[in-house]
Amino acid sequence: MKYISRFTGWALLLITFLNTGVSFAQKESKLWYKKPASKWTEALPIGNGRLGAMIFGVPGEELIQLNEATFWSGGPVRQSARASAPQALANTRKALFEEEDYVKANKLIRGIQGPYTQSFLPLADLKIKQDIGSNGYSAYERSLSVERSIAAVSFQANGVSYKRELIASFPDQSIVIHFTASKPGSISLHSSLSSQVQYVVSGDGTSGLLLKAKAPAQVDPNYVKYNKEPVKYLDSTGCGGMRAAVRIKAIIKGGKSGTDTTGLSITNADEVTLYITAATSFNGYDKCPDQEGKDELALSQKALSAASAKGWNGIYQRHYADYSQYFKRVNLELGSSSEAQGKLPTDERLLQFSTGAKDPEFETLFYQYGRYLLISSSRAGGVAANLQGIWNNLMRAPWSSNYTININTQMNYWPAAISNLEEMEYPLFDLIKELSVTGSKTAKDYYNMKGWVAHHNTDIWALSNPVGDYGKGDPKWANWYMGAPWLCRHLYEHYRFTKDEQFLKNAYPVMKGAAEFLIDFLVENKQGQLVTAPSFSPENDYFDGKGHEANTSVATTMDMSIIRDHFRNCLEAAEALHIDPAFQAVLKQKLAKLYPLKTGSKGNLQEWSQDWEDVDPHHRHVSHLYGLHPGREISPLLDPQFAEAAKKTLELRGDAGTGWSLAWKINFWARLLDGDHAYQLIRDLMRDLSVSKGGGLYPNLFDAHPPFQIDGNFGAVSGMTEMLLQSHLDKIQLLPALPAAWANGSVKGLKARGNYTIDIAWQKGVLSTATIKANLNGPCTLLTKMKVAVKGVKIASTLTGGFYKTTFSAKRGISYTVSPSK
């Protein structure tokens, strides 16, 4: 049984119930272009959480690149640590504490490295040659409606108007392409399937195609250059790569259809609908997909039969009803753009915006596009969104298109709860549970410790060991071991948003296991403080006291901040559940002895336990500000000294960065309550790569590291939301970081911790009204820059540190109107 049934099934029913009827009318939001895509990063993405497609929109020769979320190389993790791994840890600690030889420690810790992760793979290419004559085409438009979750391509040729509409349906688990024309008998096309993996294609003689594919047993990461055979189909463990099937069926009105060895041909049809289904033999992280796999042929056929029976109108209506229940929960208005800006195609609009054009509706589109991508790449019952969501066209994708858990996977899900898409996070919870199982073995085999541990990255097989190919990886990323507690904060945050105690009961053992490893791993320094050793600050280097470059150290700020955060979350969880008093006592004892935050000589927050200089002062990672975001340890509302140190750190680091780095910085500045600086970083992120000197956006608005990483899209949604609403300090902060550029606007449907749904409207940079819907009973605390009144409710209000704190008792199902107090 999937972990979601234990972890999240009850929550899914609750959230669906609570959100019934909670939707808002909003303007049509779409990306559109006057020309076909010539590159993958110009193509338009559709997805249903499992099936993904990239649409190029070429009139005469369309390319639809297909993905299936579970189609990965490899099989279950079977490797064990080298017997010398625990001794390598002891030797590393000796080099760190007794010899203070950090360069030596860097070499020794490589002895605790295992294999790399496996890779997310492209599934197939669907090519459609459509007969449009030899005179070319005109009146071309290619679009993606993020409001209706439908892509379209339209053009005219030989006096006929043609249109293609494409969806990826979650209810019917299929991709559907609908072809229409203004004149009967005008649609003639030939469809063929191919793949970059081993495959064979066959037809049924009339209207269907079947592609059978076989994934490799091993695919090296794209940065591994030393193996003669980076892609292998045979595996020494005896478990072959997974199988996959792609099926296409054509339903036509008028005309004729037939298949042969070259593909599916349709001639002189009035209307054509292509139904595409796919399945793999993936049967869970711990099952060999070859010998113990599911029947991908039966699964794909069952889905195809069901989908093709519904017809285009029926399947689209089901698709739209399913999608819109999530998307329409949030409506954002940031002001009106000029008529000229609104008429520009998206690629031209991006270029205009990149050079300074004011275009608030484009910012709104980018925000909602991020929510569209999350709905499209992560659905309950499926697998988590990877480094590229579910869209990948390369056999050896950048960083294997895996789950990089030293920030990137977590960033994928930052916007889930706050932008009212809590259900999209469920696949991540399943991955965390699976990692807790494999991570327990890693903790024992590699460290001889209790609990569970996860390192720099993982894959669909829940690989949890330090990567690096047995000593070849740089420890600053390969040996980083704090993935478990960072992932676990998503479990506890889900509880903070929903107050679902059953969910927390199921999550608590996983959280506790991550804490148990940390307790075992911590050691005392000479001052009696608990520290981590070795310790890393992904993915940065420093100059030690002797001027040597190194990255292996003791008690980095990120380590200690994550541990404080996790211990605190575990404590609160145990207290909320009224359980585990003995473990609570241990956590409190350990918390009191943890190495503290420190301010450096430049007024910055120290990244390392000592005040060392960075090798790269402008490094893209700002890992030591974890306590500011996503954590809740640093805030101007808690400790102005450390908030100022965090601000100084960001100033020294600079605003430049890769796409996802810029997105993280938006969240940092929002938490520092500096909306204007956060907004400038939004504009920096939303730059065409031809203008940007670092990260930015591709023409299809995919985030550019570069290359493409989807976390920047998701991190930007999170940051923009944090500018309008924050609740991480257990207070609902209305408009905490509103920039001058968003002087007038409104947002409806955001979520706050404590299970509140929030609407906010503002004029001239000042709150005009807000609605707080309580989904549970309990005390509600607001934090605002002005004194407010809550209609019909007795409140208590105090002014502290320039902010008004307003409290009242909220009742489930009641919406409370908040307005400035006269």
Summary of the structure (lengths in Angstrom):
residues: 822
radius of gyration: 26.7
end to end distance: 56.7
largest distance: 84.9
contacts: 3125
relative contact order: 0.10
helix: 33%
strand: 26%
